[in-house]
C-alpha cells in the first residue's frame, strides 16, 4: 500500500527567501528529505553525497533538509543559519527543533533519507551514508516512470540563496602558533590556510583555496628537525577531501601526504599513506615521533609516520573500533564518537582528546600493557549540559578543541556552550574560565614573553575571528542545566525480540555472496544488563535478542554494514571485477519495555 508523505511542519524555513514550502508545491518532482543535525559528521558526509544529485537532476529533483537537532545549541535558529552557510547547504532547510516532522516520518537516526515520488508518495527510506549511487539509480527510475505517466514536471525549485557575507575569515576551524610568534588558522569556509601576524589579525599570507583545500580543519606545526627532513613545515587536516596535506611556508607549496581523496568506507586500514583512504580527519597532534590524527569520520584515532619521501609515509589505526560511544581501556577496544580536538601533554605522557559527540574530555596514554584510553569528563552520547564541579558529575556540550595549560590542567573549547572550561587533573574538578564565545572551536596557549603574560587564543568560529583570553581571571563554578537528547522512545516487549535491518540493494546491484555473507551487524546496550542475549558482532541483518525486563529502559546501539556489487541484469551474477558499494549506519535508539509492545524492531538501512 502506498503511503502519502506527511506535511513538512516546523518553526520556519531557511534558503527560501522567507517563504514556506509545502509538499503540494513540489508535486511533479522527485523529493528527497534529508534528516540531519549539524553536529553529525555522518550528516556532513551525506550533504557531500547529495551535491552531485542536485547538480545532475536540479530541475526535476528537490532536496529538502529537515534539521532535527540533537544538542540544545543546535535548536538555536541563529546557530542553524550559521551552519547552513558554513556547510554550503544549497537547498531549502526546514527548522524542526521539536522533531515534529522527524516523528511524522518515524526517523530514528541521523542521517535519514526519505524519497517521495512526483505524486507525493513515500517510495524509499534509508539511514546512514553511502547511498549516493543507490539514490541516483532510484531517481533515474522514478524520472522514467513518471515521465511516461505524465506526472513529472521540470522547472525552478523553492531554493533562494541568501545574501553572500564577507569577512576576512569565514568559520575558522583551528589555529596553531609558529616559532616566531605568528599564527596560522584554517579559514574553513574559504578553503584556505591563513598566516596571521602576532596580533592575530594582520594577514601575512594565504595558502590553498578551492581545488587545493576543501574545508580544512586541524593544523600541526612540525618540529624543526622533522620539517627539515620532510620539507613540510605545516600539516593540514583537509576534512572534505579526506586527506592530510603539507605546506612549505617559504613558497606556499602544498602537497598530499596521506589519503587518496576518497572517503574510507571500511573503517579500518593501514599501510602506505597515499594508497589508504581516510575519513574526515579533523585535528592533528605530534606524539612519539608520529602524527596522531583525530579521524572523526570513523570515530577513531590514527597515526601517520612521515618519511623523507611521501611515497613511503604510512598510516595505521591507533585507537577505536569505529563504534560510537564511550568505552575506556585498551586502545584497540575503545569507543569514541567523532573525536575533534587533540593536544599532546607537555611531558609527552598522553594526548588529550575533545570527543565531541559524547561531550567528553578523554585521553590516550602509554601504560605497561600498551595504549590505554581514559574518560575524564563526560557521560555518554546523549548526556550534555553546562555543569561544573567533580569531574564525574560535570557536563560539557559538543567540545571541539583542547589545550594543556602551563600548570598541567586542561582547557576545553566547550563549543556548544560558548565557553572555555578547565579540568584540573589533580583535584578531579571542572570549572568555567569564560563564557559568551561564539562557537569556540579551538584554543591554544601563548606563553609569557617579556612583559606579556601567558594567555589563550581562541578560535571563535561563528564570530569569524581569533580572540585573546587572559589566564588571570578567576574561574567560575557554573551549575547550569543537565540535558539529554530528547527523542521519541521506542517501546519493545520484554523477553524475546527480533531485530531486523531491512536492506534492498539498488537496481542493478546484488549482495556479493562469493566470499561469504557481505553484511555485518553489531549490537550492544547501555546499560549492558539490558541485553541478556544477542549482544555482539556477527554476519547477517537479523538478530534474536533477549531483553531483561527488570532493567526497564536503555539505549540500544546497533551498527550495520552491507556491501552490494553491480550484478548482471539478466542472471543476477556478480562479475569478478564488479564495482561494489558499502552501506553503513550506527543507531543509538532509546527503548523502554512496555506491556503489549511489539516483539520485533525493524530498522531501515535501505528500504523501498
C-alpha positions as CSV (number, residue, x, y, z in Angstrom):
1,X,0.0,0.0,0.0
2,X,1.3,3.4,-0.9
3,X,1.9,5.8,2.0
4,X,1.2,9.5,1.4
5,X,4.1,11.7,2.6
6,X,3.2,13.7,5.7
7,X,3.3,17.5,5.5
8,X,6.5,19.3,6.4
9,X,6.0,21.1,9.7
10,X,8.5,23.1,11.8
11,X,9.4,26.5,13.2
12,X,10.4,28.0,9.9
13,X,12.4,27.8,6.7
14,X,15.9,28.7,5.6
15,X,17.1,29.2,2.0
16,X,13.6,30.1,0.7
17,X,13.6,33.8,0.8
18,X,11.3,33.8,3.8
19,X,8.6,31.6,2.3
20,X,7.2,28.3,3.4
21,X,7.4,25.1,1.4
22,X,4.5,22.7,1.2
23,X,4.7,19.3,-0.4
24,X,1.8,20.3,-2.7
25,X,4.2,22.9,-4.1
26,X,6.6,20.2,-5.0
27,X,4.2,17.9,-6.7
28,X,5.5,16.7,-10.1
29,X,9.1,16.5,-8.8
30,X,11.1,13.8,-7.0
31,X,11.7,15.0,-3.5
32,X,14.5,13.8,-1.1
33,X,14.2,14.7,2.5
34,X,17.5,14.7,4.4
35,X,17.0,14.5,8.1
36,X,20.2,15.9,9.6
37,X,21.7,17.7,12.5
38,X,24.8,19.9,12.1
39,X,26.9,18.3,14.8
40,X,26.9,15.0,13.0
41,X,29.9,14.1,10.8
42,X,27.9,11.4,9.0
43,X,25.3,14.0,8.1
44,X,28.1,16.2,6.6
45,X,29.1,13.2,4.5
46,X,25.6,12.8,3.2
47,X,25.5,16.5,2.3
48,X,28.5,15.8,0.1
49,X,26.8,12.7,-1.4
50,X,23.7,14.8,-2.3
51,X,25.6,17.6,-4.2
52,X,26.1,15.6,-7.4
53,X,22.3,14.7,-7.4
54,X,21.4,18.4,-7.0
55,X,23.6,19.3,-10.0
56,X,22.5,16.4,-12.2
57,X,18.7,16.5,-11.6
58,X,18.3,20.1,-10.5
59,X,15.2,20.9,-12.4
60,X,13.3,17.7,-11.7
61,X,14.6,16.9,-8.2
62,X,14.2,18.9,-4.9
63,X,16.3,18.1,-1.9
64,X,14.8,19.4,1.4
65,X,16.9,19.4,4.5
66,X,15.0,18.7,7.7
67,X,17.1,19.9,10.6
68,X,16.1,17.9,13.7
69,X,18.6,18.8,16.4
70,X,20.5,16.5,18.8
71,X,22.0,19.2,21.1
72,X,20.3,22.1,22.7
73,X,22.5,24.6,21.0
74,X,21.5,23.2,17.6
75,X,18.0,24.3,18.3
76,X,19.1,27.9,18.3
77,X,17.9,29.4,14.9
78,X,21.0,31.6,14.6
79,X,23.3,28.7,15.1
80,X,21.4,26.7,12.5
81,X,21.5,29.6,10.0
82,X,25.3,29.7,10.5
83,X,25.6,26.0,10.0
84,X,23.6,26.1,6.8
85,X,26.0,28.7,5.4
86,X,29.1,27.0,6.8
87,X,28.4,23.7,5.2
88,X,27.3,25.2,1.9
89,X,23.7,23.8,2.0
90,X,22.2,25.0,-1.3
91,X,18.6,23.7,-0.8
92,X,15.6,24.6,1.4
93,X,16.0,23.6,5.1
94,X,13.1,23.1,7.5
95,X,13.9,24.1,11.0
96,X,12.4,21.2,13.1
97,X,13.5,21.9,16.7
98,X,10.7,20.0,18.3
99,X,11.2,17.0,16.0
100,X,7.6,17.2,14.7
101,X,8.5,16.2,11.1
102,X,11.1,13.8,12.4
103,X,8.4,11.9,14.3
104,X,5.9,12.1,11.4
105,X,8.4,10.2,9.2
106,X,9.4,7.8,12.0
107,X,13.1,8.8,11.7
108,X,15.3,7.0,14.2
109,X,18.8,8.1,13.2
110,X,20.9,11.0,11.9
111,X,21.2,10.9,8.9
112,X,18.0,9.5,7.4
113,X,16.9,10.0,3.8
114,X,13.3,9.7,2.6
115,X,12.4,9.7,-1.1
116,X,9.0,11.0,-2.2
117,X,7.7,10.4,-5.8
118,X,6.2,13.1,-8.0
119,X,2.7,12.1,-6.9
120,X,3.5,12.7,-3.2
121,X,4.0,9.1,-2.0
122,X,7.0,7.7,0.0
123,X,8.9,5.2,-2.1
124,X,12.1,4.7,0.0
125,X,13.7,5.3,3.4
126,X,17.3,4.8,4.2
127,X,19.6,5.5,7.1
128,X,23.3,6.3,7.2
129,X,25.7,7.2,4.5
130,X,27.0,5.6,1.2
131,X,23.6,6.0,-0.6
132,X,24.7,8.3,-3.3
133,X,24.9,5.7,-6.1
134,X,21.7,4.0,-5.0
135,X,19.8,7.3,-4.8
136,X,21.0,8.2,-8.3
137,X,19.7,4.9,-9.6
138,X,16.3,5.3,-7.8
139,X,15.9,8.9,-9.0
140,X,16.6,7.8,-12.6
141,X,13.9,5.1,-12.3
142,X,11.4,7.5,-10.9
143,X,12.0,10.1,-13.6
144,X,11.5,7.5,-16.3
145,X,8.3,6.1,-14.7
146,X,6.7,9.4,-14.1
147,X,7.6,11.0,-17.4
148,X,5.8,8.0,-19.0
149,X,2.8,8.6,-16.7
150,X,2.8,12.3,-17.4
151,X,3.1,13.1,-13.7
152,X,6.6,14.7,-14.0
153,X,7.4,18.4,-14.3
154,X,10.5,20.4,-14.5
155,X,11.3,24.0,-13.6
156,X,12.9,26.1,-10.8
157,X,12.6,24.9,-7.3
158,X,12.0,26.7,-4.0
159,X,15.7,27.4,-3.2
160,X,16.5,31.1,-2.8
161,X,20.2,31.8,-2.0
162,X,20.8,34.1,1.0
163,X,23.0,37.2,0.5
164,X,26.7,36.4,0.4
165,X,28.5,37.6,3.5
166,X,32.0,39.0,3.5
167,X,34.5,38.7,6.4
168,X,38.3,38.2,6.4
169,X,37.9,34.8,7.9
170,X,34.8,32.7,7.5
171,X,34.1,30.0,10.1
172,X,37.7,29.4,11.0
173,X,38.3,25.9,12.5
174,X,41.7,25.5,14.1
175,X,44.8,27.6,15.0
176,X,48.5,26.9,15.5
177,X,51.4,29.2,16.6
178,X,54.7,29.3,14.7
179,X,58.1,29.7,16.4
180,X,58.2,33.4,15.6
181,X,55.0,34.1,17.5
182,X,52.8,34.4,14.4
183,X,49.7,32.3,13.8
184,X,48.2,30.0,11.2
185,X,44.5,29.5,11.1
186,X,42.3,27.2,9.0
187,X,39.9,29.5,7.2
188,X,37.5,26.7,6.7
189,X,34.6,28.2,4.6
190,X,37.1,30.0,2.4
191,X,39.0,26.7,1.9
192,X,42.3,28.3,2.8
193,X,45.0,28.4,5.5
194,X,45.9,31.9,6.6
195,X,49.2,33.1,8.1
196,X,48.5,35.9,10.6
197,X,50.8,38.3,12.4
198,X,51.3,38.1,16.1
199,X,48.3,40.4,16.6
200,X,46.1,37.6,15.3
201,X,44.5,39.9,12.7
202,X,47.0,41.2,10.1
203,X,47.3,38.9,7.2
204,X,50.8,37.8,6.0
205,X,49.9,35.1,3.5
206,X,47.2,32.8,2.3
207,X,47.6,29.2,1.1
208,X,45.4,27.0,-0.9
209,X,41.9,27.9,-2.0
210,X,39.1,25.9,-3.7
211,X,40.6,23.0,-5.5
212,X,43.5,22.8,-3.1
213,X,41.8,22.6,0.2
214,X,38.1,21.8,1.0
215,X,37.1,22.8,4.5
216,X,40.5,22.5,6.2
217,X,40.4,21.9,9.9
218,X,43.3,20.8,12.1
219,X,46.8,22.3,11.8
220,X,50.1,21.0,13.1
221,X,53.4,22.8,13.1
222,X,56.1,20.1,12.7
223,X,59.2,20.1,14.9
224,X,62.1,21.9,13.1
225,X,64.1,18.7,12.6
226,X,61.1,16.9,11.1
227,X,60.3,19.9,8.9
228,X,63.9,19.9,7.6
229,X,63.8,16.2,6.9
230,X,60.4,16.1,5.2
231,X,60.3,19.5,3.6
232,X,56.9,20.3,5.1
233,X,56.5,22.9,7.8
234,X,52.8,22.7,8.5
235,X,50.3,19.8,8.2
236,X,46.6,20.3,7.4
237,X,43.7,18.0,8.1
238,X,41.6,18.6,5.0
239,X,38.3,17.3,6.1
240,X,36.2,17.1,2.9
241,X,39.0,15.7,0.7
242,X,39.8,13.2,3.4
243,X,43.5,14.0,3.2
244,X,46.4,15.2,5.2
245,X,48.4,17.8,3.3
246,X,51.7,19.6,3.9
247,X,52.6,23.2,3.4
248,X,56.1,24.5,2.8
249,X,55.8,28.1,4.2
250,X,58.7,29.5,2.2
251,X,57.0,29.3,-1.1
252,X,53.4,28.0,-0.3
253,X,53.9,24.6,-1.9
254,X,51.0,22.3,-0.9
255,X,51.2,18.5,-1.4
256,X,49.2,15.5,-0.2
257,X,50.9,13.3,2.5
258,X,48.1,10.9,3.3
259,X,44.8,9.9,1.8
260,X,43.5,9.1,-1.7
261,X,40.8,11.8,-2.0
262,X,38.2,9.2,-1.4
263,X,36.3,8.6,1.8
264,X,37.2,5.5,3.8
265,X,34.2,3.1,3.9
266,X,35.7,0.1,5.6
267,X,36.6,1.9,8.9
268,X,39.9,0.2,9.1
269,X,43.2,0.3,7.2
270,X,46.9,0.6,7.4
271,X,49.9,0.7,5.1
272,X,51.2,3.2,2.5
273,X,49.5,6.5,3.4
274,X,49.0,7.7,-0.1
275,X,47.1,4.5,-1.0
276,X,44.9,4.4,2.1
277,X,41.6,6.2,2.1
278,X,40.8,8.3,5.2
279,X,37.5,9.7,6.6
280,X,37.2,13.3,7.7
281,X,40.4,14.0,9.6
282,X,39.6,16.8,12.0
283,X,42.7,17.5,14.1
284,X,46.4,16.6,14.4
285,X,49.0,16.3,17.2
286,X,52.7,15.3,17.4
287,X,53.3,12.4,19.8
288,X,56.0,9.7,20.0
289,X,57.5,11.0,16.7
290,X,54.2,10.3,14.9
291,X,51.3,12.4,13.8
292,X,48.1,11.5,15.7
293,X,45.0,12.0,13.6
294,X,41.5,12.6,15.0
295,X,39.7,10.6,12.4
296,X,36.2,12.0,13.1
297,X,34.5,10.2,10.2
298,X,35.3,6.7,11.6
299,X,35.3,7.6,15.4
300,X,38.9,6.6,15.8
301,X,42.5,7.8,16.3
302,X,45.0,7.0,13.6
303,X,48.8,7.6,13.4
304,X,50.8,8.9,10.4
305,X,54.5,8.2,10.1
306,X,56.3,10.7,8.0
307,X,59.2,9.6,5.8
308,X,61.5,11.8,3.7
309,X,59.6,10.7,0.6
310,X,55.8,11.0,1.0
311,X,55.5,7.7,-1.1
312,X,57.0,6.0,2.0
313,X,54.6,7.6,4.5
314,X,52.5,5.0,6.4
315,X,49.2,5.1,8.4
316,X,47.6,2.8,10.9
317,X,44.7,2.8,13.4
318,X,45.9,3.8,16.9
319,X,42.6,3.5,18.9
320,X,38.9,2.9,18.5
321,X,36.8,0.1,17.0
322,X,34.7,2.6,15.0
323,X,31.7,2.0,17.3
324,X,30.2,5.3,18.6
325,X,30.1,5.9,22.4
326,X,32.3,6.0,25.5
327,X,34.3,2.8,26.2
328,X,37.6,3.1,28.0
329,X,40.5,0.7,28.4
330,X,42.8,-0.9,25.8
331,X,43.0,1.3,22.8
332,X,42.0,-1.4,20.3
333,X,38.8,-1.9,22.2
334,X,37.9,1.7,22.9
335,X,34.9,3.6,21.6
336,X,35.0,7.2,20.5
337,X,32.3,9.5,19.0
338,X,33.7,12.0,16.5
339,X,37.0,13.0,18.1
340,X,37.6,16.6,17.0
341,X,40.4,18.1,19.1
342,X,43.8,16.9,20.1
343,X,46.7,18.2,22.3
344,X,49.8,16.4,23.4
345,X,50.7,16.9,27.0
346,X,53.9,18.9,27.8
347,X,55.6,15.8,29.4
348,X,54.6,13.6,26.4
349,X,52.7,11.1,28.6
350,X,49.4,11.5,26.9
351,X,47.3,13.1,24.2
352,X,44.2,15.0,25.4
353,X,41.1,14.4,23.2
354,X,37.9,16.5,22.8
355,X,35.4,13.7,21.9
356,X,32.6,15.9,20.6
357,X,29.6,13.6,20.2
358,X,30.0,12.2,23.7
359,X,30.6,15.7,25.0
360,X,33.7,14.3,26.7
361,X,37.3,15.1,27.6
362,X,39.3,12.0,27.2
363,X,43.0,11.0,26.8
364,X,45.2,8.2,25.4
365,X,48.4,7.3,27.3
366,X,51.0,4.6,27.2
367,X,51.0,2.0,30.0
368,X,52.9,-1.2,30.7
369,X,50.1,-3.0,28.8
370,X,50.1,-0.7,25.8
371,X,48.0,2.3,24.8
372,X,45.0,3.0,27.1
373,X,42.1,5.3,26.8
374,X,40.6,7.2,29.8
375,X,37.5,9.4,30.1
376,X,38.0,12.4,32.5
377,X,34.7,14.3,31.8
378,X,31.6,13.0,30.0
379,X,28.7,10.7,30.5
380,X,27.7,9.4,27.0
381,X,26.3,10.0,23.6
382,X,23.1,11.7,24.7
383,X,24.1,13.4,28.0
384,X,25.3,17.0,27.9
385,X,25.0,20.4,29.6
386,X,27.0,23.1,31.4
387,X,27.7,21.8,34.9
388,X,30.9,22.4,36.9
389,X,32.2,20.5,39.9
390,X,33.5,17.0,40.4
391,X,34.7,15.6,37.0
392,X,32.5,12.6,37.2
393,X,29.4,14.8,37.5
394,X,30.5,17.7,35.2
395,X,28.9,18.1,31.8
396,X,30.1,19.7,28.5
397,X,28.3,20.2,25.2
398,X,30.0,19.1,22.0
399,X,33.6,20.3,22.6
400,X,35.9,20.7,19.6
401,X,39.2,22.0,21.0
402,X,41.6,21.2,23.8
403,X,44.9,22.5,25.1
404,X,47.1,21.9,28.2
405,X,47.8,24.9,30.4
406,X,51.2,25.7,32.0
407,X,50.1,24.3,35.3
408,X,49.2,20.9,33.8
409,X,45.5,21.5,33.9
410,X,43.5,21.3,30.6
411,X,41.4,23.9,28.9
412,X,38.5,22.8,26.7
413,X,36.8,24.8,23.9
414,X,33.3,23.8,25.0
415,X,31.8,24.7,21.6
416,X,28.1,24.5,22.0
417,X,28.1,26.1,25.5
418,X,30.1,29.0,24.1
419,X,32.6,28.6,26.9
420,X,36.2,27.7,27.9
421,X,36.2,25.0,30.6
422,X,39.1,24.0,32.8
423,X,39.8,20.4,34.0
424,X,42.1,20.1,37.0
425,X,43.5,16.5,37.0
426,X,45.0,16.9,40.5
427,X,41.6,17.8,42.1
428,X,39.4,16.0,39.6
429,X,37.3,19.1,39.2
430,X,35.9,21.1,36.3
431,X,35.3,24.9,36.3
432,X,34.5,27.6,33.7
433,X,37.1,30.2,32.6
434,X,34.9,32.3,30.4
435,X,31.5,32.3,28.6
436,X,29.8,34.2,25.8
437,X,32.0,33.0,23.0
438,X,30.6,32.2,19.5
439,X,31.1,28.5,19.0
440,X,34.8,28.3,20.1
441,X,36.3,25.5,18.0
442,X,39.9,25.6,19.2
443,X,42.2,27.1,21.8
444,X,45.9,27.4,22.2
445,X,48.2,28.7,24.9
446,X,50.5,31.6,24.1
447,X,53.4,31.5,26.6
448,X,54.7,34.5,28.5
449,X,57.3,36.7,26.6
450,X,59.0,39.7,28.2
451,X,56.3,41.8,29.9
452,X,53.4,39.9,28.3
453,X,51.8,37.3,30.5
454,X,50.7,33.9,29.2
455,X,47.3,34.0,27.7
456,X,44.9,32.0,25.5
457,X,44.0,32.5,21.8
458,X,40.5,31.1,21.0
459,X,39.1,30.4,17.5
460,X,35.5,31.9,17.6
461,X,34.2,30.1,14.6
462,X,30.8,31.9,14.4
463,X,32.4,35.3,15.1
464,X,35.0,34.6,12.3
465,X,38.0,35.7,14.4
466,X,40.8,34.8,16.8
467,X,40.1,36.1,20.3
468,X,42.7,36.6,23.1
469,X,41.6,35.5,26.6
470,X,43.5,36.3,29.7
471,X,44.5,33.5,32.0
472,X,44.5,35.7,35.1
473,X,40.7,35.8,35.6
474,X,39.2,33.8,38.4
475,X,37.5,30.6,37.4
476,X,33.7,30.3,37.8
477,X,31.6,27.4,39.0
478,X,28.5,27.1,36.9
479,X,25.7,24.8,37.9
480,X,23.7,25.1,34.7
481,X,21.2,22.6,33.3
482,X,21.9,19.0,32.5
483,X,20.3,17.7,29.3
484,X,19.6,14.5,27.5
485,X,18.9,14.3,23.8
486,X,15.1,14.2,23.6
487,X,13.9,11.7,21.0
488,X,10.8,9.5,21.0
489,X,11.3,6.4,23.0
490,X,10.6,3.1,21.1
491,X,8.5,0.6,23.1
492,X,9.6,-3.1,22.9
493,X,8.4,-6.3,24.5
494,X,10.3,-8.0,27.3
495,X,11.9,-11.3,26.6
496,X,12.5,-12.4,23.0
497,X,12.7,-9.6,20.5
498,X,13.7,-10.0,16.8
499,X,15.9,-7.2,15.4
500,X,15.6,-6.8,11.6
501,X,17.6,-4.4,9.5
502,X,16.0,-4.0,6.0
503,X,18.3,-3.7,3.1
504,X,17.2,-3.9,-0.6
505,X,20.1,-3.2,-2.9
506,X,19.6,-0.6,-5.6
507,X,18.5,-1.8,-9.1
508,X,21.5,-3.5,-10.8
509,X,23.2,-4.4,-7.5
510,X,23.3,-7.7,-5.7
511,X,24.7,-8.9,-2.3
512,X,28.0,-10.5,-3.3
513,X,28.0,-13.9,-1.6
514,X,31.1,-15.3,-3.4
515,X,33.2,-15.0,-0.3
516,X,30.5,-15.4,2.3
517,X,27.9,-13.1,3.8
518,X,28.9,-9.4,3.0
519,X,26.9,-8.0,5.9
520,X,27.8,-7.1,9.5
521,X,25.6,-6.4,12.5
522,X,26.9,-5.4,15.9
523,X,24.5,-4.9,18.8
524,X,25.1,-3.6,22.4
525,X,23.1,-1.7,25.0
526,X,23.7,0.9,27.7
527,X,23.4,-0.4,30.4
528,X,24.8,-3.7,29.2
529,X,22.5,-5.7,31.5
530,X,19.5,-4.7,29.3
531,X,20.5,-7.4,26.8
532,X,20.6,-10.8,28.3
533,X,21.3,-12.3,24.9
534,X,22.0,-11.1,21.4
535,X,24.9,-8.6,22.0
536,X,28.0,-8.8,19.9
537,X,29.2,-8.7,16.3
538,X,28.4,-11.1,13.5
539,X,27.2,-11.5,10.0
540,X,23.6,-11.1,8.8
541,X,20.9,-8.5,9.1
542,X,18.8,-10.1,11.8
543,X,19.5,-10.8,15.4
544,X,17.4,-12.6,18.1
545,X,17.6,-10.5,21.3
546,X,16.5,-11.3,24.9
547,X,15.5,-8.2,26.9
548,X,15.8,-8.1,30.7
549,X,12.5,-6.6,31.8
550,X,14.0,-5.7,35.2
551,X,16.3,-3.1,33.7
552,X,13.4,-1.4,32.1
553,X,15.0,1.0,29.6
554,X,18.2,1.5,27.7
555,X,19.9,2.9,24.7
556,X,20.2,0.2,22.1
557,X,23.3,0.6,20.0
558,X,23.1,-1.0,16.5
559,X,25.8,-0.8,13.9
560,X,25.3,-2.3,10.4
561,X,27.2,-2.7,7.2
562,X,26.2,-4.2,3.9
563,X,28.2,-4.5,0.6
564,X,26.4,-4.7,-2.7
565,X,28.1,-5.0,-6.1
566,X,27.0,-4.3,-9.6
567,X,25.4,-7.6,-10.9
568,X,24.5,-8.9,-14.3
569,X,21.0,-7.5,-15.1
570,X,19.8,-10.8,-16.6
571,X,21.4,-13.6,-14.4
572,X,22.0,-11.6,-11.3
573,X,25.5,-12.9,-11.0
574,X,28.3,-10.6,-9.8
575,X,31.2,-10.4,-12.2
576,X,34.7,-10.9,-10.8
577,X,35.7,-7.2,-11.1
578,X,32.3,-5.6,-10.4
579,X,32.1,-2.2,-8.7
580,X,31.0,-2.6,-5.1
581,X,29.3,-0.1,-2.8
582,X,29.3,-0.1,1.0
583,X,26.2,1.0,3.0
584,X,26.5,1.5,6.8
585,X,24.8,3.2,9.7
586,X,25.0,3.4,13.5
587,X,21.9,3.8,15.6
588,X,21.5,4.8,19.2
589,X,17.8,4.1,19.9
590,X,16.2,4.9,23.3
591,X,14.0,1.9,24.1
592,X,11.7,1.0,27.0
593,X,10.0,-2.3,28.0
594,X,6.2,-2.0,27.8
595,X,3.4,-4.5,28.1
596,X,1.8,-5.3,24.7
597,X,4.7,-3.7,22.8
598,X,6.0,-5.3,19.6
599,X,8.4,-8.2,19.8
600,X,10.2,-7.0,16.7
601,X,12.3,-4.0,16.0
602,X,12.7,-3.0,12.3
603,X,15.4,-0.5,11.1
604,X,15.8,0.7,7.6
605,X,19.3,0.7,6.2
606,X,17.8,0.9,2.7
607,X,14.1,0.0,2.4
608,X,11.9,0.6,-0.6
